[in-house]
């Protein structure tokens, strides 16, 4: 259990550190917002694939409370384990944000002022999270879990550009990004709306998985 929780802590922490750090580096390198987003996306995609591959044998590489809750609802992990994972994800995310802030000579606690509100952004988060959940659990359902380290970064990388919200798709990461007043940050006043949208997206995504699984079972 300690190894699993530590893996979730480090995995989420390194993911957030990459998101925040690459966003800060992008701001330092260019004023072109498009290039900033591209830098942020490439770094996130690369590290996400790496982290999923390396930590999957230990904890399953959830790094996301929505994913953990669904695994718990499927009774694939115990409720106590799920609570440990979720705590580790939020604490790991905070650790990652602080680490990135310190690496770029920012205050350790650097609260974001980047307000992100609006129905269009919430729709983007619903789509991003629904797609993420569908990709993960559909891959498991069709016996392709071995390529999740490719599929998940592919979805997130695409969703960075085709969703209005730039695909946060993760409550723990969203919370952590509240501690970065940089390109990738989000004001804490905007966090609840994003998290609600992510929860809705998670439900929709898993609904798609259940639908296609029912179709598959019914065709046998």
N, C-alpha and C positions, 0 to 999 in steps of 0.2 A: 504493500500500500504506500509506503514512504517513497519508493522508487517511482511509482506511478504518479503520485501527487507532485513529486519533484520534477518529473518530466513535463507535466502540464504547466507547472510554474515557469520552468526554463523555456519551454516551447513558446508559450504565450508571451513571455518577457522578451525573447529574442525577436519574435514577430513584431511586437510593438516597437521595440528599439529600432528595427529596420524601417518600419513605416515612418516613425517620427524622425529618425536620423536622416533617412534619404530625403524626406521632405525638407528638412532644414538645409541639407547640403544642396538640394536643388535651388532653394532660395538664394543661397550664397553664390551659386554658379551662374544663374540667369534670372532675368526679370520676365522672360517669356513663360506665361502660365501653362501653355501647352507642353513645352519642354519640361517644366517642373513636374507636371502630371506624368509625363513619360518616364522620367527618372524615378519617380516614386513608384510607378507601376512595375517597372523592370526589376527594381530591387526587391519589391514585395513578392513578386512571382517567383523569383529565384530562391529566396530564402524560405518561402512557404513550401515549395516542393522539397527542399532539402530537409526541413524540420519534420515534415510529415513522414518522409522516408526513414529518417533516423530514429524518431521517437515512436513510430507505430508499433514496433514489437514490445515496447514497454508499457505505454498507456493507451495506445490506440490513436494518439495524436488528435485529440478533440480540439483543444485550444479555443473552445467556443462553448459558452453555456447553453446555447440553443441546441447544439449537436449533442451535448452531454445529457440534457433533459430528454431528448428523443431516445437515446440509447437506454436511459433509465426506464422510460415508458414502455420500451420494447423488452424490458427485463433482461437486458444484456449486460447491465452493470447494476450493482446493488445501490439502493438509495443513499447509503452512507458513503459509498465510493463517489457517487455523483456529487454529493455535497462537498466532499473533499476536493474533487476536480474543480468545481465552480469557484470555491474559495481560492484555490491555487491560481486559477485563470485570472481572477480579478487582481489578486496580489501580484502575480507575475506581470500583468499588464502595467500596473503602477510602477513596478521595478523597472520595466523596460523603458517607460516614458522618462523616468528620472535619470536612468543611465544615458539615454540619448541627449537629454538636456545638458547633462554634465559634460558629455563628449564635445558639445558645441558651445561650451562656455555660457550656457544659459543657467538661470536659477534652477535648482533641483525641482522645486515646485513652481511651475511656470504656467499659471492658469490661462487657458485659452479665452480669447475674446471673439473668436470666429463664430458668429451666430449662423446657424444653419436651420432654417425653419421654412415651412411651406408644404402644402399638399404634394406638390410635384416631387420634392425630396423624399417625403415619406413613401410615396409610390415607388420611387427608385429603390428605397431600402427594402420594401416588401418584395420587389422583383429580385433584387440581389440575394436576399436571404432565402427566398423560396427556391431559387435556382441552385444555390449552394447546397441546401438540404437535399433537394432532388438528386443532384449529381452524386452526392456521397451515398445515399441510401439506395438509389437505383443501381449504382455500380455494385454495391454489396448484393442486391437482389439478383443481379444477372451474373454473379460470379466474377466480377471484374475489380474486386477490391485491391488487387495488386497494382492497378494503374491509377488509384486515387491520388498518389503524389503528382501525377501529371494532370488528371482531370480537374482537381480542385484549383490549382494555380491557373489553369487555362480559363476556368470560369471567372475567377476573381480578376484576372488580368483583363479579360474582355469587359467585365462589368465595371471596371474602373472607368472605361470610356463610354459604354453605352447606357449607363444609368446616370440620372441627374445627381445622385448623392455620392457618386464615385465609390460605391460599394463598400461601406463599412461592414455590414452583414455580421456583426459580432458584438453583443452587449459588453463583454469584457474589454475588447479593443476600443469600443466607442467611449467607455468610461475612462480608459487610460489616455486616450487622445485629448481628453479634457484638460490634461496637465501639460499640454504643449501649445503655446501661443505662437505657432508657426503654420506653415502651409497645410499641414495635415491635422491641425487641431480642430476642436469643436467646443464651443462654449457650453458650460454645464447646463445652462438654461435650455439648450437644444437637445441634450442627451435623452431625456425621457421620451420625447417624440420619436427619436430614432429607435430606441429600445422597443417601444410598443410596435413600431412598424416591423422590426426584426422578429418579434414574437409572432406577429400575424403571418409574416412571410414563412417562418418555420412551420407553422400549422398548415399553410397552403402547400408548401413543398412536400411535406410528409403525406398530405392528402393525395398528391399526384402519385407518390410511390405506392400508396395503398391501392389506388385506382388501377394502376398498371399491373400490380401484383395480382389483384382480383381478376383482371382480364386474363392474365397468364394462367392462373389456376383454373379459371372457368373453361379455358380452351383445352385442358388436358382430358 
